[in-house]
Structures are given as structure tokens and as C-alpha cells.
Amino acid sequence: MTIARFTCAALAIAVATPVLAASRLTDSQFVQASRCQALAKASSLGAADATGFEALVKAQRQARVDHIVDKASDAASTANSQAKRADGAIRADLVAERDGPCQALLAS
């Protein structure tokens, strides 16, 4: 009985490992997700739900090297600044980024 439990546990780990590995974002995707989170939170760009990005960034932050986390923070700061100063075509571009590629990142 113990061997059967051990075998089942080992099999479950073997099956789950590729799924966990596949769901990890690349470093560049992580940086982009952080930027998307800032765009979603920017009130100047209109209402958007940032909870998905918050959860994604929080989950993906673990085990990242410090310089990647710093790059993600810089990307969020830049996006926040751009959103605060945005008007006209730039605002439209940021909204399009938030509603297009950013949403695709959540779906992947």
C-alpha cells in the first residue's frame, strides 16, 4: 500500500512538473506583465481591472533574479509616468496596449 501511494505521488509530480514549468513567464514577459499592471491601474487611462495582473506579477515574482525584478519595477514606473502625461494619440496607444497585448499576456 505504501508503494502504491509513493508511486501515485511520484506520478502526480512527474505530470505536474511540465505544467508548472510551462506556466512560468519568461523574464521579458514578466517585465511586460509589470508594465501592463501599471497601465491597468492608471486611472488616467480609464477603468480597467488590474487584479489579474496583480495576481500574475505576484505569482511570477518568486524566484526571479533581482535585476529582472528591478527591470519590472522600472517598466511599471515608466508606464505609470507615461499614463499620467498621456494625451491624444499617446493615450490611445497606451489604452490599446493595455486592452490588446496585455490581455493576451493574461490569457497565455
Buried (B, 14 or more C-beta within 10 A) or exposed (E): EEEEEEEEEEEEEEEEEEEEEEEBBEBEBBBBBBBBBBBBBBEEBEEBEBEBBBEBBEEBBEEBEEEBBEBBEEBBEEBBEBBEEBEEEEBEEBBEBBBEEBBEBBEE
